[in-house]
């Protein structure tokens, strides 16, 4: 099986994070945002 090497950019990850925290967005938007965040590189702690 091929490995998916594509990563979400920092800019998109920031937007996705704000969508998840904002109560005004619908369930579908939050689902897409969560999917985008799951494809980001793990950050340094």
Secondary structure, 3 states (H helix, E strand, C coil): CCCCCCCCCHHHHHHHHHHHHCCCCCHHHHHHHHHHHHCCCCCCC
